[in-house]
């Protein structure tokens, strides 16, 4: 893995950085394909929106785009991660308003799962760890990811690709690193993210493709019992793409999916990007 801090090769972060001390920052994880970044505009738009909402002085848009493209060009296939923190500040939670953002970029090889052109049907589970409700942070990809860390620590079975997380009211929200979709006939359903969860860039792309595919997309509240009514289900992730689901398990209960129509069609479209 290679890394750059504020445009210079290196891996050392100042101990006073607010991202390290308080998780005061945001990040984007991007897929490099054919030496370029897939859905780069979506990533940059989400980053800028997060910085605006958190009142973090975002890095220069032109400089950041050029820097990301230059680094992505070093490998044909890779994972590119961008972290933007509020920067170095005095001790204490209150920002001084004089901080200058820190940007950290790393370039890593693809995992074996993400390297497949068409992802294999995956097995996922329902996590015991719940997502806390906070409408002010809903949808944002902040550096505060302890809920996902604890949820991902719940299983060691290599055959389980991902875990689905719920809110305190038992609504399914998202995966530890992905977003969830289910298709019921011509209806494409995904959980609302107005209370918690991360609005992924691949989720946004899928919602935009629904109408041309003759699917009616809706953001709704979903519970475990709703999943049994689905014809198919899949997860989305900026790196892995569209991952069809074979099984969702919840304790001793299992829901199985045989259809792949929507996920296969989306993967064909994604392959053109």
N, C-alpha and C positions, 0 to 999 in steps of 0.2 A: 504494500500500500504506500502511496505517495501522499504528502500533505503540504499545504501552503497556509501560512498565517498572514493575513493582510497583503497577499500578493507575493510573499517571499517563501521559498521552500523552508520548511521547518515544522516542528511538532510541539514547541513549548508555548504554554499559555500562562500569562501573568496571573499569579495567585489572587490578585485583586479583581480579576474580571468578574462581572456580575453574572455572566452565564455559568461560571463555575460555582460561585457562591450561592446563587439563588435560582438557578435555572431561568434567568432573565434573558430570554432570547427565543429564537425560532429556527427551524431547519427545514431543508428540502432534500429528499433523496431521489435522485434522477437516474434514468436508464440511458446509457450511452449505446447507440446503435450506429454502425457504419461511420464511426468517428464524429457523430453529432448527438445532440441531446434530444430525446423524444419529448414532445410537449413542453419545450423550454418556455414558450410564452406563458403557458398555464402556470408553470412553477414560479416564474418571476411575478406574475400577477398575484398569486396567492401570497408570496413572500411580502410584496409591497403592501397588500391589504393587512397582513398580520402586523407588520411594523407600524402601520398607521393606527391600527386599533390598540396596540400596546404603547404607542407614542415613543417608538424607537426610531432614531434617525437612520433611515435606510442608507445603504451604500449607493454610490453613483450608479444609476441604472445602466448607462453605457459602459462604464468601466467593468461592472460586474458581468454583464453579458459577454463582453469580449474576453474576459478572464476565464469564464466557464467554457466558452467555445474553444479557446486555446488549449485548455487542459484536456477537454474531452477529445480533441483531435489526436492525443497521444496514444489512444487505444481504440481498436475497432469496436470492442464490446467491453463494457465495464459498468460499475456503479459509481456515480459521482454524488458526493454528499456536500451540501453547503450549510454551514451553521452561521447565523448572524446573532451576536449578543449585543446587549446595550453598551458593552465596553467596560473599561476600567473605571471604578468609582470608589468613593469613600465607604467606610464600613457603615452598615445600616441598610434597611430596606428602602428608604426613600432615595430616589434618584436625584442627583444634583441638577440635572438638566444640562450639564456641560460634558456629559460622556460622549465619546466618539465610538461608534460601533466597531466591533471586532468581527472580521469574517474569516472563517476557517473552511477550507476546501480539501476534501480527500478523494482520491481515486483508487478504487479497489476492484479486484477481479469479480466476475459474476459467480454466484453460487451455482451448483450443479442443477438445482431445480429451475432457476431463472434462465439458464442457458438454453433450455428446450424451446424450439420455435413454437410448438403448440404444447402448452402446459398439460401435464397428465391430470386426470381427475383426482382430486385430493380428498382426504379424510380430515374433518375438523371436529372440534368438541366445544361444548358450552363451558365457559370458565366460571369458577366460583367467585373470583374477584369481580367487584362491581365498579362501574364508572360513577364518580361523583357528579352531581348536577351543578353546573355553573354556566349560566347563559352568556356571561360576559366573555368567556373563553371558548364557547362552543364552536366547533369547526376548525379552530386554530391548531397548527402543528407546532406547539411550543416545546421547549426543552424539558418541561415537566412531564416525564413519561413513567413515573413510578407505578402507576396502575397497570400499564402494559408490562412492565418488568415483572411485577408480582404475578400477573396472570400467566405470562409465558413460563414462569418457573413452576407452574402447576403440573406439567407433564414432561416426561423424558422419552416417551415413545417416539422413535424416529418416523413411524408411520403416520403420525398426526402432523399435518402441515401447519395448522393455524387454530386459534381459539376464538370463539365468538364471545363478546362481552355484553353485559346487560346493564341497564341503569337500576336504581333502587326500586323502581316499579315493575321490574321484570320485562321491560321492553328490550329487545335486541337492538344494539346500537351499531357496533362495528367489530372488526377483528382487532387483535393486538397490533397488527400492522397493515390492515386492509379494510376495505368496505364490502358490505354484503348486498347482494341482489338475489331476488327470486322472481321467476316468471310463472304466471298463472294464465294460460291461454295467451291472449295478446296483451296482457297487462304485465308491465315490468315494475316491480316494487322494490324500494330501497328504504331503509330506516331514515326518519327525520333526524337531523343533527342540530336542532335548535336548542337543546339542553346540554349536550355533551357529545364527545366523539370528534373525529377528524374528518373534514371534507377533503377527500383525496382528489388529486388531479385526474386520475384515471376514472374515478367516480363521475366527475364532471364530464369527461369525454364520453363515457357510456350514456349518460343522460342525454347528451346532444345527439347521439346516434340513434336513439330510440325511434323518433318520428320517421326518419328515412327508412327504418327497418319495419315500419308498420306496427310498432309497439307503443302502447300508451304508458308512459312513465309517470310514476307517482311516488312521492315521499310520504311515508305512512308510519304509524306505530305498529310494530310487529312483536308478537310473543312466540314462544316455543310452539304452541298449538297451531299457529298460522303456517308454520313451515311444512306441515304434513299436507297442506293443500296445494303446494307448489308442483309444477311440472318439472322444473329444473331450478338449480341454484348455482351461483358462482360468486367468487370473491374477486376484487380488483385491487391492484397494487401497482405503483408507478414502475417498479422494477420487474416484477413477475408478470405483469399484464393482466389478462383475464384468465382466472383459474377455475375451471368447472369443478363442482363438488360431486363426489360419489356418495359420501356418507356424512351426516352430522350426528354426533352422539351426545347424549345428555344422561350421564349416569349409565343405567342399563338400557335406556331407550335408544333406538336408532331410527333415523329417517334416511332412506336411500333414494337416489335420483338416477334415472337411466337416460333421460333426454339431455341433449347438448346443443340443441338448435341455435339458441341465441348466443351462447358462449362461442360456439364454432364460427358463427357469422361475424361476431365481434373480433375474434382473433384473426380472421382473414382480413378485415379492414385494418386492424392494428398492424398487421404485417406490412402494409403499404407505407406506414409512417417512417 
